[in-house]
Amino acid sequence: MNPQDYEVDIRPLAEKDGGGFVATVPDLPGCRSDGATPHEALTNAYDAIACWIEGAEELGRAVPSPRRAAA
């Protein structure tokens, strides 16, 4: 599966939480990342998705298919 096929939600972090942006992947429980900019958060999220999928496969766990259709 391609990490870019998964929906990534990006939202700003409050300054008290360090600022920047957090990226979460609704289809993959616990899969999240962050970055100083929305673009950096997205790029880091794609890396986190790839690692999440790799880890699940190594453990023999099912990998959910992305809900959104690939463009």
Backbone as XML, in Angstrom:
<?xml version="1.0"?>
<chain id="A" units="angstrom">
  <residue number="1" name="MET">
    <atom name="N" x="0.835" y="-1.187" z="0.000"/>
    <atom name="CA" x="0.000" y="0.000" z="0.000"/>
    <atom name="C" x="0.879" y="1.249" z="0.000"/>
  </residue>
  <residue number="2" name="ASN">
    <atom name="N" x="0.400" y="2.251" z="-0.654"/>
    <atom name="CA" x="1.127" y="3.506" z="-0.794"/>
    <atom name="C" x="0.737" y="4.455" z="0.352"/>
  </residue>
  <residue number="3" name="PRO">
    <atom name="N" x="1.701" y="4.979" z="1.107"/>
    <atom name="CA" x="1.364" y="5.905" z="2.195"/>
    <atom name="C" x="0.523" y="7.096" z="1.747"/>
  </residue>
  <residue number="4" name="GLN">
    <atom name="N" x="0.728" y="7.561" z="0.525"/>
    <atom name="CA" x="-0.018" y="8.727" z="0.041"/>
    <atom name="C" x="-1.492" y="8.420" z="-0.219"/>
  </residue>
  <residue number="5" name="ASP">
    <atom name="N" x="-1.884" y="7.138" z="-0.172"/>
    <atom name="CA" x="-3.290" y="6.785" z="-0.362"/>
    <atom name="C" x="-4.120" y="7.023" z="0.898"/>
  </residue>
  <residue number="6" name="TYR">
    <atom name="N" x="-3.453" y="7.193" z="2.036"/>
    <atom name="CA" x="-4.162" y="7.373" z="3.300"/>
    <atom name="C" x="-4.475" y="8.843" z="3.558"/>
  </residue>
  <residue number="7" name="GLU">
    <atom name="N" x="-5.646" y="9.074" z="4.124"/>
    <atom name="CA" x="-6.038" y="10.426" z="4.531"/>
    <atom name="C" x="-5.169" y="10.853" z="5.709"/>
  </residue>
  <residue number="8" name="VAL">
    <atom name="N" x="-4.702" y="12.075" z="5.654"/>
    <atom name="CA" x="-3.909" y="12.647" z="6.748"/>
    <atom name="C" x="-4.585" y="13.947" z="7.174"/>
  </residue>
  <residue number="9" name="ASP">
    <atom name="N" x="-4.913" y="14.034" z="8.449"/>
    <atom name="CA" x="-5.508" y="15.256" z="8.993"/>
    <atom name="C" x="-4.417" y="16.079" z="9.665"/>
  </residue>
  <residue number="10" name="ILE">
    <atom name="N" x="-4.318" y="17.340" z="9.275"/>
    <atom name="CA" x="-3.285" y="18.225" z="9.818"/>
    <atom name="C" x="-3.967" y="19.389" z="10.530"/>
  </residue>
  <residue number="11" name="ARG">
    <atom name="N" x="-3.495" y="19.647" z="11.735"/>
    <atom name="CA" x="-4.035" y="20.788" z="12.490"/>
    <atom name="C" x="-2.900" y="21.466" z="13.241"/>
  </residue>
  <residue number="12" name="PRO">
    <atom name="N" x="-3.046" y="22.749" z="13.529"/>
    <atom name="CA" x="-2.000" y="23.461" z="14.258"/>
    <atom name="C" x="-1.953" y="23.024" z="15.718"/>
  </residue>
  <residue number="13" name="LEU">
    <atom name="N" x="-0.766" y="23.057" z="16.276"/>
    <atom name="CA" x="-0.565" y="22.812" z="17.704"/>
    <atom name="C" x="-0.487" y="24.148" z="18.421"/>
  </residue>
  <residue number="14" name="ALA">
    <atom name="N" x="-1.032" y="24.205" z="19.613"/>
    <atom name="CA" x="-0.957" y="25.416" z="20.417"/>
    <atom name="C" x="0.498" y="25.688" z="20.789"/>
  </residue>
  <residue number="15" name="GLU">
    <atom name="N" x="0.838" y="26.935" z="20.961"/>
    <atom name="CA" x="2.202" y="27.300" z="21.356"/>
    <atom name="C" x="2.603" y="26.601" z="22.655"/>
  </residue>
  <residue number="16" name="LYS">
    <atom name="N" x="1.653" y="26.454" z="23.586"/>
    <atom name="CA" x="1.973" y="25.779" z="24.856"/>
    <atom name="C" x="2.326" y="24.309" z="24.641"/>
  </residue>
  <residue number="17" name="ASP">
    <atom name="N" x="1.922" y="23.748" z="23.491"/>
    <atom name="CA" x="2.241" y="22.363" z="23.148"/>
    <atom name="C" x="3.439" y="22.266" z="22.206"/>
  </residue>
  <residue number="18" name="GLY">
    <atom name="N" x="4.127" y="23.378" z="22.016"/>
    <atom name="CA" x="5.321" y="23.380" z="21.186"/>
    <atom name="C" x="5.153" y="24.019" z="19.830"/>
  </residue>
  <residue number="19" name="GLY">
    <atom name="N" x="3.930" y="24.369" z="19.456"/>
    <atom name="CA" x="3.700" y="24.987" z="18.159"/>
    <atom name="C" x="3.853" y="23.989" z="17.031"/>
  </residue>
  <residue number="20" name="GLY">
    <atom name="N" x="3.829" y="24.475" z="15.823"/>
    <atom name="CA" x="3.938" y="23.613" z="14.649"/>
    <atom name="C" x="2.596" y="22.976" z="14.327"/>
  </residue>
  <residue number="21" name="PHE">
    <atom name="N" x="2.661" y="21.803" z="13.722"/>
    <atom name="CA" x="1.456" y="21.131" z="13.250"/>
    <atom name="C" x="1.531" y="19.650" z="13.568"/>
  </residue>
  <residue number="22" name="VAL">
    <atom name="N" x="0.383" y="19.063" z="13.866"/>
    <atom name="CA" x="0.296" y="17.631" z="14.113"/>
    <atom name="C" x="-0.471" y="17.005" z="12.947"/>
  </residue>
  <residue number="23" name="ALA">
    <atom name="N" x="-0.023" y="15.827" z="12.539"/>
    <atom name="CA" x="-0.671" y="15.082" z="11.461"/>
    <atom name="C" x="-1.111" y="13.739" z="12.012"/>
  </residue>
  <residue number="24" name="THR">
    <atom name="N" x="-2.391" y="13.419" z="11.843"/>
    <atom name="CA" x="-2.908" y="12.133" z="12.291"/>
    <atom name="C" x="-3.498" y="11.380" z="11.099"/>
  </residue>
  <residue number="25" name="VAL">
    <atom name="N" x="-3.473" y="10.049" z="11.216"/>
    <atom name="CA" x="-3.959" y="9.193" z="10.141"/>
    <atom name="C" x="-5.149" y="8.400" z="10.693"/>
  </residue>
  <residue number="26" name="PRO">
    <atom name="N" x="-6.377" y="8.823" z="10.388"/>
    <atom name="CA" x="-7.553" y="8.201" z="10.984"/>
    <atom name="C" x="-7.668" y="6.692" z="10.758"/>
  </residue>
  <residue number="27" name="ASP">
    <atom name="N" x="-7.196" y="6.207" z="9.620"/>
    <atom name="CA" x="-7.332" y="4.781" z="9.301"/>
    <atom name="C" x="-6.345" y="3.888" z="10.043"/>
  </residue>
  <residue number="28" name="LEU">
    <atom name="N" x="-5.291" y="4.479" z="10.627"/>
    <atom name="CA" x="-4.245" y="3.688" z="11.280"/>
    <atom name="C" x="-4.128" y="4.139" z="12.737"/>
  </residue>
  <residue number="29" name="PRO">
    <atom name="N" x="-4.728" y="3.406" z="13.657"/>
    <atom name="CA" x="-4.739" y="3.811" z="15.064"/>
    <atom name="C" x="-3.340" y="4.100" z="15.611"/>
  </residue>
  <residue number="30" name="GLY">
    <atom name="N" x="-3.215" y="5.279" z="16.217"/>
    <atom name="CA" x="-1.955" y="5.671" z="16.832"/>
    <atom name="C" x="-0.924" y="6.225" z="15.864"/>
  </residue>
  <residue number="31" name="CYS">
    <atom name="N" x="-1.241" y="6.253" z="14.585"/>
    <atom name="CA" x="-0.279" y="6.756" z="13.593"/>
    <atom name="C" x="-0.400" y="8.267" z="13.519"/>
  </residue>
  <residue number="32" name="ARG">
    <atom name="N" x="0.685" y="8.938" z="13.927"/>
    <atom name="CA" x="0.699" y="10.393" z="13.910"/>
    <atom name="C" x="2.130" y="10.886" z="13.789"/>
  </residue>
  <residue number="33" name="SER">
    <atom name="N" x="2.253" y="12.128" z="13.439"/>
    <atom name="CA" x="3.557" y="12.769" z="13.347"/>
    <atom name="C" x="3.343" y="14.268" z="13.510"/>
  </residue>
  <residue number="34" name="ASP">
    <atom name="N" x="4.421" y="15.022" z="13.375"/>
    <atom name="CA" x="4.297" y="16.471" z="13.468"/>
    <atom name="C" x="5.367" y="17.124" z="12.617"/>
  </residue>
  <residue number="35" name="GLY">
    <atom name="N" x="5.330" y="18.440" z="12.572"/>
    <atom name="CA" x="6.317" y="19.194" z="11.820"/>
    <atom name="C" x="6.145" y="20.678" z="12.071"/>
  </residue>
  <residue number="36" name="ALA">
    <atom name="N" x="7.152" y="21.432" z="11.698"/>
    <atom name="CA" x="7.116" y="22.876" z="11.898"/>
    <atom name="C" x="6.128" y="23.557" z="10.956"/>
  </residue>
  <residue number="37" name="THR">
    <atom name="N" x="5.889" y="22.955" z="9.795"/>
    <atom name="CA" x="4.958" y="23.495" z="8.808"/>
    <atom name="C" x="3.964" y="22.400" z="8.426"/>
  </residue>
  <residue number="38" name="PRO">
    <atom name="N" x="2.842" y="22.766" z="7.817"/>
    <atom name="CA" x="1.916" y="21.721" z="7.370"/>
    <atom name="C" x="2.577" y="20.741" z="6.392"/>
  </residue>
  <residue number="39" name="HIS">
    <atom name="N" x="3.399" y="21.250" z="5.488"/>
    <atom name="CA" x="4.074" y="20.387" z="4.519"/>
    <atom name="C" x="5.017" y="19.410" z="5.215"/>
  </residue>
  <residue number="40" name="GLU">
    <atom name="N" x="5.768" y="19.897" z="6.185"/>
    <atom name="CA" x="6.684" y="19.024" z="6.927"/>
    <atom name="C" x="5.902" y="17.973" z="7.711"/>
  </residue>
  <residue number="41" name="ALA">
    <atom name="N" x="4.788" y="18.367" z="8.310"/>
    <atom name="CA" x="3.958" y="17.411" z="9.050"/>
    <atom name="C" x="3.423" y="16.332" z="8.112"/>
  </residue>
  <residue number="42" name="LEU">
    <atom name="N" x="3.020" y="16.705" z="6.912"/>
    <atom name="CA" x="2.519" y="15.753" z="5.932"/>
    <atom name="C" x="3.625" y="14.799" z="5.485"/>
  </residue>
  <residue number="43" name="THR">
    <atom name="N" x="4.780" y="15.340" z="5.169"/>
    <atom name="CA" x="5.916" y="14.511" z="4.763"/>
    <atom name="C" x="6.277" y="13.519" z="5.863"/>
  </residue>
  <residue number="44" name="ASN">
    <atom name="N" x="6.315" y="13.997" z="7.100"/>
    <atom name="CA" x="6.628" y="13.118" z="8.231"/>
    <atom name="C" x="5.530" y="12.079" z="8.440"/>
  </residue>
  <residue number="45" name="ALA">
    <atom name="N" x="4.285" y="12.456" z="8.177"/>
    <atom name="CA" x="3.173" y="11.512" z="8.318"/>
    <atom name="C" x="3.305" y="10.373" z="7.314"/>
  </residue>
  <residue number="46" name="TYR">
    <atom name="N" x="3.712" y="10.681" z="6.090"/>
    <atom name="CA" x="3.896" y="9.614" z="5.103"/>
    <atom name="C" x="4.968" y="8.627" z="5.557"/>
  </residue>
  <residue number="47" name="ASP">
    <atom name="N" x="6.024" y="9.124" z="6.180"/>
    <atom name="CA" x="7.055" y="8.250" z="6.729"/>
    <atom name="C" x="6.482" y="7.411" z="7.876"/>
  </residue>
  <residue number="48" name="ALA">
    <atom name="N" x="5.674" y="8.037" z="8.732"/>
    <atom name="CA" x="5.053" y="7.315" z="9.849"/>
    <atom name="C" x="4.108" y="6.233" z="9.336"/>
  </residue>
  <residue number="49" name="ILE">
    <atom name="N" x="3.378" y="6.514" z="8.262"/>
    <atom name="CA" x="2.475" y="5.520" z="7.675"/>
    <atom name="C" x="3.266" y="4.315" z="7.189"/>
  </residue>
  <residue number="50" name="ALA">
    <atom name="N" x="4.351" y="4.573" z="6.479"/>
    <atom name="CA" x="5.181" y="3.471" z="5.975"/>
    <atom name="C" x="5.706" y="2.617" z="7.133"/>
  </residue>
  <residue number="51" name="CYS">
    <atom name="N" x="6.142" y="3.257" z="8.201"/>
    <atom name="CA" x="6.640" y="2.528" z="9.377"/>
    <atom name="C" x="5.517" y="1.763" z="10.067"/>
  </residue>
  <residue number="52" name="TRP">
    <atom name="N" x="4.327" y="2.358" z="10.141"/>
    <atom name="CA" x="3.179" y="1.712" z="10.769"/>
    <atom name="C" x="2.844" y="0.433" z="9.998"/>
  </residue>
  <residue number="53" name="ILE">
    <atom name="N" x="2.778" y="0.539" z="8.677"/>
    <atom name="CA" x="2.453" y="-0.614" z="7.839"/>
    <atom name="C" x="3.521" y="-1.696" z="7.984"/>
  </residue>
  <residue number="54" name="GLU">
    <atom name="N" x="4.784" y="-1.304" z="7.935"/>
    <atom name="CA" x="5.880" y="-2.260" z="8.075"/>
    <atom name="C" x="5.794" y="-2.992" z="9.416"/>
  </residue>
  <residue number="55" name="GLY">
    <atom name="N" x="5.557" y="-2.249" z="10.486"/>
    <atom name="CA" x="5.450" y="-2.857" z="11.811"/>
    <atom name="C" x="4.287" y="-3.828" z="11.909"/>
  </residue>
  <residue number="56" name="ALA">
    <atom name="N" x="3.141" y="-3.435" z="11.367"/>
    <atom name="CA" x="1.969" y="-4.309" z="11.400"/>
    <atom name="C" x="2.231" y="-5.596" z="10.624"/>
  </residue>
  <residue number="57" name="GLU">
    <atom name="N" x="2.851" y="-5.473" z="9.462"/>
    <atom name="CA" x="3.153" y="-6.658" z="8.656"/>
    <atom name="C" x="4.137" y="-7.575" z="9.368"/>
  </residue>
  <residue number="58" name="GLU">
    <atom name="N" x="5.146" y="-7.012" z="10.021"/>
    <atom name="CA" x="6.119" y="-7.823" z="10.755"/>
    <atom name="C" x="5.464" y="-8.583" z="11.906"/>
  </residue>
  <residue number="59" name="LEU">
    <atom name="N" x="4.421" y="-7.991" z="12.485"/>
    <atom name="CA" x="3.712" y="-8.635" z="13.594"/>
    <atom name="C" x="2.572" y="-9.543" z="13.113"/>
  </residue>
  <residue number="60" name="GLY">
    <atom name="N" x="2.381" y="-9.606" z="11.805"/>
    <atom name="CA" x="1.319" y="-10.432" z="11.248"/>
    <atom name="C" x="-0.069" y="-9.857" z="11.439"/>
  </residue>
  <residue number="61" name="ARG">
    <atom name="N" x="-0.145" y="-8.553" z="11.628"/>
    <atom name="CA" x="-1.441" y="-7.894" z="11.838"/>
    <atom name="C" x="-1.978" y="-7.347" z="10.520"/>
  </residue>
  <residue number="62" name="ALA">
    <atom name="N" x="-3.276" y="-7.265" z="10.444"/>
    <atom name="CA" x="-3.920" y="-6.728" z="9.242"/>
    <atom name="C" x="-3.655" y="-5.236" z="9.110"/>
  </residue>
  <residue number="63" name="VAL">
    <atom name="N" x="-3.490" y="-4.797" z="7.894"/>
    <atom name="CA" x="-3.299" y="-3.376" z="7.612"/>
    <atom name="C" x="-4.600" y="-2.866" z="6.981"/>
  </residue>
  <residue number="64" name="PRO">
    <atom name="N" x="-5.260" y="-1.919" z="7.650"/>
    <atom name="CA" x="-6.518" y="-1.390" z="7.079"/>
    <atom name="C" x="-6.275" y="-0.731" z="5.726"/>
  </residue>
  <residue number="65" name="SER">
    <atom name="N" x="-7.204" y="-0.945" z="4.836"/>
    <atom name="CA" x="-7.137" y="-0.262" z="3.542"/>
    <atom name="C" x="-7.516" y="1.194" z="3.740"/>
  </residue>
  <residue number="66" name="PRO">
    <atom name="N" x="-6.940" y="2.074" z="2.932"/>
    <atom name="CA" x="-7.324" y="3.485" z="3.058"/>
    <atom name="C" x="-8.786" y="3.680" z="2.678"/>
  </residue>
  <residue number="67" name="ARG">
    <atom name="N" x="-9.481" y="4.547" z="3.405"/>
    <atom name="CA" x="-10.891" y="4.821" z="3.133"/>
    <atom name="C" x="-11.080" y="5.685" z="1.905"/>
  </residue>
  <residue number="68" name="ARG">
    <atom name="N" x="-10.146" y="6.582" z="1.693"/>
    <atom name="CA" x="-10.335" y="7.488" z="0.563"/>
    <atom name="C" x="-9.768" y="6.844" z="-0.701"/>
  </residue>
  <residue number="69" name="ALA">
    <atom name="N" x="-10.344" y="7.170" z="-1.808"/>
    <atom name="CA" x="-9.867" y="6.635" z="-3.089"/>
    <atom name="C" x="-8.597" y="7.354" z="-3.501"/>
  </residue>
  <residue number="70" name="ALA">
    <atom name="N" x="-7.649" y="6.612" z="-4.025"/>
    <atom name="CA" x="-6.404" y="7.214" z="-4.507"/>
    <atom name="C" x="-6.716" y="8.071" z="-5.720"/>
  </residue>
  <residue number="71" name="ALA">
    <atom name="N" x="-6.050" y="9.210" z="-5.813"/>
    <atom name="CA" x="-6.284" y="10.122" z="-6.937"/>
    <atom name="C" x="-5.521" y="9.682" z="-8.159"/>
  </residue>
</chain>
